[in-house]
Amino acid sequence: MPPLEEALRVPATKVEGCASQVWLAPMVAGQGAAARFDFRGDSDALIVRGLIAILHALYSGLDPKAVLGVDTASELGRLGLDQHLSAQRSNGLRSMVGRIRAMAETTLQQA
């Protein structure tokens, strides 16, 4: 994923609960039922950048309601990530998923 520009590395896009610095910025194209969810993200840790790319592949292009319907734990479990991430990284991953879900909920409320 391309680096996130400095203008988007602000407290509003920073994900709390991650050991690394993580920023996720929502991007929604369209409105209502035609809306498609996307986000840009970045981290100061390479492994976390990889996790952001996985989450991007999982959620990008879905409508906001479908984002909320994704069984993220199951999807990530298929990759075996739970066996390869430290507890700290797993907590950070949950924080990123929580932020993505919150961004989708906000998008739905604004529709």
C-alpha positions in Angstrom: 0.0 0.0 0.0 1.3 3.5 -0.7 2.4 5.6 2.2 -0.2 7.8 3.9 0.5 11.5 3.4 1.5 13.5 6.5 -1.8 15.5 6.3 -3.7 12.3 7.2 -1.4 11.3 10.0 -3.5 13.2 12.6 -5.1 12.2 15.9 -8.5 11.7 14.2 -7.1 8.9 12.0 -4.7 7.4 14.6 -5.7 4.0 15.9 -5.4 3.6 19.7 -4.6 0.3 21.2 -1.8 -0.6 18.8 1.8 -1.0 20.0 2.9 0.6 16.7 1.8 3.9 15.2 -1.2 3.2 13.0 -3.4 5.5 11.0 -6.6 4.6 9.1 -8.4 7.2 7.0 -11.8 6.3 5.5 -12.7 6.9 1.9 -16.3 6.4 0.8 -17.4 6.7 -2.8 -21.0 7.2 -3.6 -24.0 7.5 -1.3 -26.7 5.4 0.2 -27.0 1.8 -1.1 -24.5 2.7 -3.8 -21.8 3.7 -1.3 -18.5 1.8 -1.4 -16.2 1.7 1.5 -12.5 2.0 1.3 -9.7 3.3 3.5 -6.1 4.3 3.4 -3.7 3.3 6.1 -0.1 3.2 7.2 2.1 2.3 10.1 5.7 2.7 11.3 6.0 -1.1 11.5 6.4 -3.3 8.4 4.4 -6.2 9.8 1.5 -3.8 10.6 1.6 -2.4 7.1 1.1 -6.0 6.0 -1.9 -6.4 8.3 -3.4 -3.2 7.0 -3.0 -4.6 3.4 -4.8 -7.8 4.5 -7.6 -5.7 6.0 -7.8 -3.6 2.9 -8.2 -6.7 0.7 -11.0 -7.9 3.1 -13.0 -4.7 3.3 -12.2 -2.5 0.2 -15.1 -2.0 -2.2 -17.8 -3.3 0.1 -20.9 -1.2 0.9 -20.7 -0.1 4.6 -23.4 -2.5 5.7 -21.5 -5.4 4.2 -18.4 -4.2 6.1 -20.3 -4.7 9.3 -21.4 -8.2 8.2 -17.9 -9.5 7.6 -16.9 -12.2 10.1 -13.4 -10.9 10.5 -12.2 -13.4 13.1 -13.2 -16.3 10.8 -11.7 -14.7 7.7 -8.4 -14.0 9.5 -8.5 -17.4 11.1 -8.4 -19.0 7.7 -5.0 -17.4 7.2 -3.7 -18.7 10.5 -2.8 -15.3 11.7 -3.8 -16.1 15.3 -1.0 -18.6 15.4 1.7 -16.2 14.2 0.9 -12.9 15.9 2.0 -11.9 19.4 -0.7 -11.0 21.9 0.2 -7.3 21.4 -0.1 -7.5 17.6 -3.4 -9.4 17.9 -4.7 -6.6 20.2 -3.6 -4.0 17.6 -5.3 -6.0 14.9 -8.5 -6.0 16.8 -8.2 -2.2 17.4 -7.8 -1.7 13.6 -10.8 -3.9 12.9 -12.8 -1.9 15.5 -11.8 1.4 13.8 -12.8 0.1 10.4 -16.2 -1.1 11.7 -16.7 2.3 13.5 -15.9 4.1 10.2 -18.5 1.9 8.4 -21.1 2.6 11.1 -20.5 6.4 10.8 -20.9 6.2 7.1 -24.2 4.4 7.5 -25.5 7.0 10.0 -24.6 9.8 7.6 -26.5 8.2 4.7 
